[in-house]
Amino acid sequence: MPPVKKQLPRQSTRLISLHPQTGIDEAVRRRRIQRHLETLEK
């Protein structure tokens, strides 16, 4: 994960409220990462 992500929590919520599509993409990305981590554990 790029370190830039850690500096964005406040801005990301604002961007998600302005652009719902961004929030959807972020949710999909998190789900994909979660699935990837689960496959790595197995």
Backbone bond lengths (Angstrom), bond angles and torsions (degrees), N, CA, C in turn:
res aa  C-N    CA-C-N  psi(-1)  N-CA   C-N-CA  omega(-1)  CA-C   N-CA-C  phi
1 M - - - 1.467 - - 1.528 110.08 -
2 P 1.300 116.44 130.88 1.468 119.69 178.81 1.521 110.54 -66.79
3 P 1.329 117.69 141.08 1.465 121.13 -178.71 1.519 112.89 -62.67
4 V 1.342 117.00 -19.73 1.466 120.73 -179.50 1.526 110.53 -59.68
5 K 1.352 116.50 -34.52 1.463 120.99 -178.46 1.527 111.41 -54.71
6 K 1.331 117.16 -38.72 1.461 120.43 -175.26 1.530 111.55 -67.77
7 Q 1.326 117.61 -22.04 1.464 120.39 -177.82 1.532 111.90 -88.32
8 L 1.335 117.46 -3.50 1.461 120.13 -171.04 1.524 118.07 -105.35
9 P 1.335 122.05 5.85 1.459 117.64 -169.81 1.528 113.02 -56.95
10 R 1.327 117.01 -43.12 1.461 119.34 -177.07 1.525 110.90 -67.94
11 Q 1.341 116.14 -44.05 1.464 120.20 -178.55 1.524 111.05 -67.45
12 S 1.343 116.75 -36.83 1.463 119.39 -175.71 1.521 110.42 -64.02
13 T 1.351 117.77 -38.53 1.461 118.88 179.54 1.523 109.81 -65.90
14 R 1.334 116.50 -37.26 1.455 119.88 179.18 1.530 110.05 -66.30
15 L 1.338 116.13 -42.72 1.457 120.03 -179.63 1.521 110.75 -65.35
16 I 1.342 116.44 -39.12 1.461 119.55 -179.64 1.527 109.83 -64.27
17 S 1.337 117.18 -38.87 1.459 119.62 -179.94 1.532 110.38 -67.85
18 L 1.331 116.52 -32.38 1.461 119.76 179.22 1.519 111.22 -79.08
19 H 1.323 116.32 -36.59 1.461 120.70 -176.36 1.530 109.38 -128.08
20 P 1.332 117.82 94.12 1.470 120.70 -178.27 1.522 111.94 -56.70
21 Q 1.334 117.35 -33.77 1.460 120.36 -178.41 1.527 110.61 -60.03
22 T 1.323 116.77 -36.61 1.460 120.13 179.03 1.521 110.40 -62.94
23 G 1.331 116.56 -40.59 1.458 120.51 178.46 1.515 110.91 -63.18
24 I 1.341 116.33 -40.31 1.466 120.64 178.98 1.525 109.67 -64.00
25 D 1.334 116.72 -45.26 1.467 120.27 179.81 1.526 110.41 -61.41
26 E 1.324 116.83 -39.64 1.462 121.17 -179.83 1.524 110.29 -64.81
27 A 1.328 116.39 -41.19 1.469 120.15 178.99 1.520 110.38 -63.82
28 V 1.334 116.14 -43.11 1.463 120.25 179.01 1.524 109.95 -63.53
29 R 1.332 116.14 -40.56 1.465 120.05 -179.34 1.530 109.86 -63.91
30 R 1.332 116.94 -43.54 1.471 120.01 179.60 1.518 110.77 -63.38
31 R 1.341 116.20 -40.82 1.463 119.52 -179.60 1.518 109.79 -64.52
32 R 1.338 116.04 -39.87 1.469 120.39 -179.82 1.526 109.82 -65.40
33 I 1.335 117.02 -42.51 1.469 120.80 178.45 1.523 109.89 -63.61
34 Q 1.341 116.66 -42.02 1.459 120.36 179.84 1.526 110.27 -60.49
35 R 1.338 116.24 -44.66 1.463 120.51 179.92 1.523 109.54 -63.49
36 H 1.327 117.07 -39.77 1.461 121.57 -179.63 1.526 110.07 -63.84
37 L 1.336 116.77 -42.59 1.465 120.42 179.17 1.525 110.48 -64.88
38 E 1.330 116.83 -38.06 1.466 119.92 179.55 1.522 110.55 -64.64
39 T 1.333 116.77 -40.00 1.464 119.12 179.56 1.526 110.13 -68.25
40 L 1.337 117.23 -32.22 1.461 119.83 178.35 1.529 110.72 -68.05
41 E 1.343 117.14 -37.74 1.465 120.46 -179.47 1.523 110.94 -65.96
42 K 1.322 116.49 -35.72 1.467 119.90 178.15 1.518 108.60 -75.04
